[in-house]
Amino acid sequence: MSLFSDHSSVRLAAVTAVAAAGLVVSGCALPDEARTDVSWSSTAIDGHSIVEDAPVTSASPSPVEPTTPIEPATPTTGPASNALATLETIPVKGRAPKTGYTRSQFGKGWIDDVDVEGGHNGCDTRNDILRRDLIDLTTKPKTRDCVILTGILDDVYTGKVIDFQRGETTSNAVQIDHVVALSDAWQKGAQQLTADERKSFANDPLNLQAVDGPTNARKKDGDAATWLPPNRAYRCTYVSRQIEVKASYRLWVTKAEKEAMQRVLAAC
């Protein structure tokens, strides 16, 4: 039973097809001077991608025109009973060994988002999520409004308001969390997914959320049994998203994880 109707198997099939074709960008590709994120690299800490930015150029930022590149920040969920029903369809097993896990098993960093309707939009997934989750944005000139320079995050994990500024020492204040951590997924079924499916998992907007950096670092690769957002008002949505992601990608939950999810949803 789907909690988030926007995320269908059709999208996953489309992602796989595009990735298998070599992620060829057609007429909407950016010119060389407009390629996004060539000046930074991503590293991984316990399954969470951390961005390292080069200093921003001195060119004046350009205001962002209103766009809707991907889904709203907080997907619309059904009643908690629907989430509980979906949870009952997910297998319960123990953790598999973490042997063989690396960030590269889920693709090499952020890709040009292929979950947007119509295929590639010329922006990498990190900047798409920043655009989705932040307000009052400015962007780097000559990137077709792809590279986000500044914005304000109303952080769903903590309830804090955070000023984001792209830069080598400032970007980590806002990080992109995998709602279901990559390492957790690896230990609960992702080893059996194809490389293209794992790449889709790591770049799926349903599984991504811009959040407070230090809070994301504390989460590490925790599941619902070991970590929940400090902001209790968001826990129902958070757990529901985890359930939908795990159901969509054929992952499992542990007994303790399932019981924790049930406790959260019972209070919704």
C-alpha positions as CSV (number, residue, x, y, z in Angstrom):
1,M,0.0,0.0,0.0
2,S,1.7,3.2,-1.1
3,L,2.0,6.1,1.4
4,F,3.5,8.6,-1.2
5,S,1.7,8.3,-4.5
6,D,4.3,10.4,-6.3
7,H,6.9,7.6,-5.9
8,S,5.9,4.8,-8.1
9,S,7.7,1.8,-9.6
10,V,7.5,3.6,-12.9
11,R,9.9,6.2,-11.6
12,L,12.3,3.5,-10.5
13,A,12.1,1.8,-13.9
14,A,12.8,5.1,-15.6
15,V,15.8,5.8,-13.3
16,T,17.2,2.4,-14.1
17,A,16.8,2.8,-17.8
18,V,18.4,6.2,-17.8
19,A,21.3,5.0,-15.7
20,A,21.8,1.9,-17.8
21,A,22.0,4.1,-20.9
22,G,25.0,6.0,-19.5
23,L,23.0,9.0,-18.2
24,V,23.1,10.7,-21.5
25,V,21.9,14.2,-21.3
26,S,20.1,15.6,-24.3
27,G,19.3,19.1,-25.4
28,C,18.9,20.3,-21.8
29,A,22.5,19.8,-20.9
30,L,24.4,22.7,-19.4
31,P,27.3,24.4,-21.3
32,D,30.7,23.7,-19.7
33,E,30.7,26.9,-17.7
34,A,27.3,26.0,-16.2
35,R,28.1,22.5,-15.0
36,T,27.1,22.2,-11.4
37,D,29.3,21.1,-8.5
38,V,32.5,20.5,-10.5
39,S,34.3,22.5,-7.7
40,W,33.3,20.2,-4.8
41,S,33.4,16.6,-3.9
42,S,31.3,14.5,-1.6
43,T,32.7,12.2,1.1
44,A,30.7,9.8,3.3
45,I,30.5,9.5,7.0
46,D,28.5,6.5,8.2
47,G,26.4,6.5,5.1
48,H,25.7,10.2,5.0
49,S,27.0,12.4,2.2
50,I,29.0,15.5,3.3
51,V,29.7,18.3,0.9
52,E,33.0,20.1,0.6
53,D,32.7,23.2,-1.4
54,A,35.3,25.4,-3.0
55,P,35.1,29.2,-2.2
56,V,32.3,30.9,-4.0
57,T,33.2,33.3,-6.8
58,S,32.7,37.0,-6.3
59,A,30.0,37.3,-9.0
60,S,26.7,38.7,-7.7
61,P,24.2,36.0,-6.9
62,S,21.0,35.9,-9.0
63,P,17.6,35.5,-7.5
64,V,15.8,32.3,-8.1
65,E,12.7,32.3,-10.2
66,P,9.8,30.2,-8.7
67,T,10.2,26.7,-9.9
68,T,9.0,23.2,-8.9
69,P,11.8,20.9,-9.9
70,I,10.8,18.0,-7.7
71,E,8.3,17.0,-5.0
72,P,7.4,19.1,-2.0
73,A,9.7,18.8,1.0
74,T,7.2,16.9,3.1
75,P,5.4,14.3,1.1
76,T,1.7,13.9,1.9
77,T,1.1,10.7,3.9
78,G,-2.0,8.8,4.6
79,P,-3.3,7.9,8.0
80,A,-0.9,6.2,10.4
81,S,-2.9,3.0,9.9
82,N,-1.8,3.0,6.3
83,A,1.8,3.2,7.3
84,L,1.3,0.4,9.8
85,A,-0.3,-1.7,7.1
86,T,2.6,-1.2,4.8
87,L,5.0,-2.0,7.6
88,E,3.3,-5.4,7.9
89,T,4.3,-6.2,4.3
90,I,8.0,-5.6,5.1
91,P,10.0,-8.7,6.1
92,V,11.5,-8.9,9.6
93,K,15.1,-10.2,9.7
94,G,18.4,-9.7,11.5
95,R,21.1,-7.4,10.1
96,A,23.3,-8.8,7.5
97,P,27.1,-8.3,7.8
98,K,28.4,-4.9,6.8
99,T,31.1,-6.6,4.9
100,G,31.8,-5.0,1.5
101,Y,29.9,-1.7,2.2
102,T,31.3,1.4,0.6
103,R,29.6,4.6,-0.4
104,S,30.6,3.8,-4.0
105,Q,28.2,0.8,-3.9
106,F,25.4,3.4,-4.2
107,G,27.0,5.4,-7.0
108,K,29.8,8.0,-7.1
109,G,28.3,11.0,-5.3
110,W,25.4,13.1,-6.5
111,I,24.1,12.7,-10.1
112,D,22.0,14.8,-12.4
113,D,18.6,14.1,-10.9
114,V,16.6,11.8,-13.1
115,D,13.6,11.6,-10.9
116,V,12.3,14.9,-12.2
117,E,9.4,14.5,-14.6
118,G,10.9,14.6,-18.1
119,G,14.3,13.3,-17.2
120,H,17.5,15.3,-16.5
121,N,17.1,18.9,-15.4
122,G,20.8,19.8,-15.6
123,C,21.2,20.0,-11.8
124,D,22.7,17.5,-9.4
125,T,20.6,15.9,-6.7
126,R,22.1,17.8,-3.8
127,N,21.3,21.2,-5.4
128,D,17.8,19.9,-6.3
129,I,17.1,19.0,-2.6
130,L,18.5,22.3,-1.4
131,R,16.1,24.0,-3.9
132,R,13.2,21.9,-2.6
133,D,13.8,22.3,1.1
134,L,15.2,25.8,1.5
135,I,13.5,29.2,1.0
136,D,14.8,32.7,0.0
137,L,17.3,31.2,-2.4
138,T,20.1,32.8,-4.4
139,T,22.1,30.9,-7.0
140,K,25.5,31.1,-8.6
141,P,25.5,33.0,-11.9
142,K,25.8,31.2,-15.2
143,T,24.5,27.9,-13.7
144,R,20.9,28.3,-14.9
145,D,20.0,28.7,-11.2
146,C,21.3,25.2,-10.4
147,V,24.0,25.9,-7.8
148,I,22.5,27.2,-4.6
149,L,24.6,29.8,-2.8
150,T,22.4,30.9,0.1
151,G,19.0,30.1,1.6
152,I,17.1,29.5,4.8
153,L,16.2,26.0,6.1
154,D,13.3,25.4,8.5
155,D,14.9,22.2,9.7
156,V,12.3,19.4,10.2
157,Y,14.7,17.3,12.4
158,T,15.3,20.0,15.1
159,G,12.7,22.7,14.5
160,K,15.5,25.2,14.1
161,V,15.9,27.9,11.4
162,I,19.3,27.7,9.8
163,D,21.0,30.1,7.4
164,F,22.7,28.3,4.6
165,Q,25.7,29.7,2.8
166,R,27.7,27.7,0.3
167,G,31.4,27.6,1.0
168,E,34.3,25.5,2.0
169,T,33.7,26.0,5.7
170,T,30.0,26.8,5.7
171,S,28.2,24.2,3.5
172,N,28.2,21.5,6.2
173,A,25.8,23.5,8.3
174,V,23.1,22.0,6.1
175,Q,23.6,18.4,4.9
176,I,21.5,16.1,2.8
177,D,20.4,13.1,5.0
178,H,19.5,9.7,3.6
179,V,16.3,9.1,5.6
180,V,17.1,5.4,5.4
181,A,20.9,5.5,5.7
182,L,23.0,3.8,3.0
183,S,24.8,1.6,5.4
184,D,21.6,0.5,7.1
185,A,20.1,-0.3,3.7
186,W,23.2,-2.3,2.8
187,Q,22.7,-4.5,5.9
188,K,19.0,-5.0,5.2
189,G,18.7,-6.1,1.6
190,A,20.5,-3.5,-0.6
191,Q,23.3,-6.0,-1.3
192,Q,20.8,-7.9,-3.4
193,L,19.8,-4.8,-5.4
194,T,21.4,-4.0,-8.8
195,A,23.9,-1.2,-9.1
196,D,21.4,1.0,-10.8
197,E,18.8,0.3,-8.1
198,R,21.3,1.3,-5.4
199,K,22.1,4.5,-7.4
200,S,18.4,5.3,-7.6
201,F,18.1,4.7,-3.8
202,A,20.9,7.1,-3.0
203,N,19.4,9.8,-5.2
204,D,15.6,9.3,-4.6
205,P,14.0,12.5,-3.3
206,L,11.7,10.5,-1.0
207,N,14.8,9.3,0.8
208,L,16.6,12.7,1.0
209,Q,16.1,15.6,3.3
210,A,18.1,18.8,3.9
211,V,18.8,19.0,7.6
212,D,20.9,20.4,10.4
213,G,24.5,19.2,9.8
214,P,25.5,18.3,13.4
215,T,22.2,16.4,13.9
216,N,22.7,14.4,10.7
217,A,26.2,13.5,11.9
218,R,24.8,12.2,15.2
219,K,22.3,10.0,13.4
220,K,25.1,8.2,11.6
221,D,23.5,5.0,10.1
222,G,20.9,4.6,12.8
223,D,17.5,3.0,12.2
224,A,14.3,3.9,14.0
225,A,15.3,1.7,16.9
226,T,18.4,3.7,17.6
227,W,17.7,7.2,16.3
228,L,14.7,9.5,15.8
229,P,14.5,13.2,15.0
230,P,14.7,15.4,18.1
231,N,11.7,17.2,16.8
232,R,8.9,14.9,17.9
233,A,6.4,16.6,15.7
234,Y,8.2,15.2,12.6
235,R,8.6,11.6,13.8
236,C,5.4,10.3,12.3
237,T,6.4,11.6,8.8
238,Y,10.0,10.5,9.3
239,V,9.0,6.9,10.2
240,S,6.4,6.8,7.4
241,R,9.0,7.8,4.9
242,Q,11.4,5.1,6.1
243,I,8.6,2.5,5.7
244,E,7.8,3.7,2.2
245,V,11.4,3.7,1.1
246,K,12.1,0.2,2.5
247,A,8.9,-1.2,0.9
248,S,9.7,0.4,-2.4
249,Y,13.3,-1.0,-2.5
250,R,12.5,-4.4,-1.1
251,L,14.5,-3.9,2.1
252,W,13.7,-5.4,5.5
253,V,13.5,-4.2,9.1
254,T,14.8,-5.8,12.3
255,K,12.4,-6.8,15.1
256,A,13.5,-3.9,17.3
257,E,13.2,-1.4,14.4
258,K,9.7,-2.6,13.6
259,E,8.6,-2.3,17.2
260,A,10.0,1.3,17.4
261,M,8.2,2.2,14.2
262,Q,4.9,0.8,15.6
263,R,5.3,2.8,18.8
264,V,5.9,6.1,16.9
265,L,2.9,5.5,14.6
266,A,0.6,4.5,17.4
267,A,1.0,8.0,18.8
268,C,0.3,9.8,15.6
